[in-house]
Amino acid sequence: MIRGVIFDLGSTLIHFDGDWDLVFEEGLHALSRQLASAGVAFDAVTFRDAFRAEMETAQRVRLQDHVERTTESVLRRTLAGLSPRLMDDAQMERALRTLFAVSEARWQPMPGLHPTLEALRAEGYRLGLVSNAGDESNVRRLLAAAGLEGVFDPQLVSAAEGVRKPDASLFQRVLAAWDLPPEAVVMVGDTLSEDILGAKRAGLRSIWFTADVDTLANRALADSLQPDASTDSLLALPGLIRSLDGAGPPR
């Protein structure tokens, strides 16, 4: 019997409205201005190029070893090569908030989000979150903006946990928190190489959420990695989970 549902965050519970590359560049410009106003001396163009390169390297490596490289660590590494001035924790927090503020404004709740979660809770399912993200505070702000504070327990973010999906240990941490076997939990997410593969490695059933899945990584695995079910509508999830579970929802 399925008793718990783990969700991904980005492109599953919330939708990004915009061109990611352009929004990242806008955030990078805002970050360089904020750092300059804080007295961190560097050439702005050199900084942006160096930070962009460090981010690309971090992304490439963590896709291979599934170890998280936080955005803070990437920023500190970039600045260490450009400026002799060290930033204290408060300055770093302001810098990261400035960087993420631009993209945070572009995330919106996925259609049907709150009715779906309310229906699942009403049927007795436990709800958890496992998100790959380079900054835990960024995730907390996104959840708050979407009205999702306190909804998920546990709420695991790779920036805090140190590893990324599809590392099975993230899913096992949820199972341990709930004291449930793998067959009693289903994972819902949009990324085949992270959400679906990770669920399979941990022995969970999986539902591929396909509203925002037209990515190169998904296309590469679409024929070889099969979820237990798929849907492009959050509102369909309660019925779909029941269909995977012949015993029906817990009571």
Secondary structure, DSSP 8 states (H G I E B T S, - for coil): ---EEEE--BTTTEEE-S-HHHHHHHHHHHHHHHHHHTT----HHHHHHHHHHHHHHHHHHHHHH-B---HHHHHHHHHHTT-S----HHHHHHHHHHHHHHHHTTEEE-TTHHHHHHHHHHTT-EEEEEE--S-HHHHHHHHHHTT-TT--SSEEEHHHHSB-TT-HHHHHHHHHHHT--GGGEEEEES-IIIIIHHHHHHT-EEEEE-TT---HHHHHHTTT---SEEES-GGGHHHHHHHH-TT-S--
